[in-house]
Amino acid sequence: MTVRSVIITAQGFQDEELVYPYYRMLEAGWQVDIATKDGLTVIGKYGVPARATLKTTDLQADHFNLVVLPGGFEAPDRVRLLPEVLQFIRDMDQQNKLIAAICHGPWVVISAGIVRGRKMTGYWSIEADLRNAGANYQHKVPVVIDGNLITSPHYNDNGVFMQAVMRYMGAAA
């Protein structure tokens, strides 16, 4: 089985939180798409371009095994305003497919309305957002796994974050 993954992002993403997962998934032999609004190339905080292969309006949960939501406060704040992305995240959750979010990426999951009662982490500045949305915030841990939801607080944790993603998908970490 070919694993089909998608990274959803926007202008101002945290470069390390897109680049590392992207290449780690390619290294595992997975198909990796990047979805942006209107299918446009977007630029990370430090100038790395993310060339889209999909428009967010083309996202369909039936076509993917997992989604990665990188942080960088600007990009997730833009992404969580897109109704089609929020529906896609809800559909992925309903189909019990992996949703992996790092740093501010959990904002998208909050806006999709699927965090109540779930153990999660994220960048320290969104702790109140996660708690207010009903999540059980886990403080000072590099990765939290709650069913099909994997969260991590910072790109310094990219290694353990992607190891958890790989293990969840049955790949060698």
Secondary structure as UniProt FT lines:
FT   STRAND          4..8
FT   TURN            11..12
FT   HELIX           15..27
FT   TURN            28..29
FT   STRAND          31..36
FT   HELIX           37..39
FT   STRAND          42..43
FT   TURN            45..46
FT   STRAND          49..50
FT   STRAND          54..55
FT   HELIX           56..58
FT   HELIX           61..63
FT   STRAND          66..69
FT   HELIX           74..79
FT   TURN            80..81
FT   HELIX           83..94
FT   TURN            95..96
FT   STRAND          98..102
FT   TURN            103..105
FT   HELIX           106..112
FT   TURN            116..117
FT   STRAND          119..120
FT   HELIX           124..126
FT   HELIX           127..132
FT   TURN            133..134
FT   STRAND          136..137
FT   STRAND          144..146
FT   TURN            147..148
FT   STRAND          149..152
FT   HELIX           155..157
FT   HELIX           158..168
FT   TURN            169..170
//
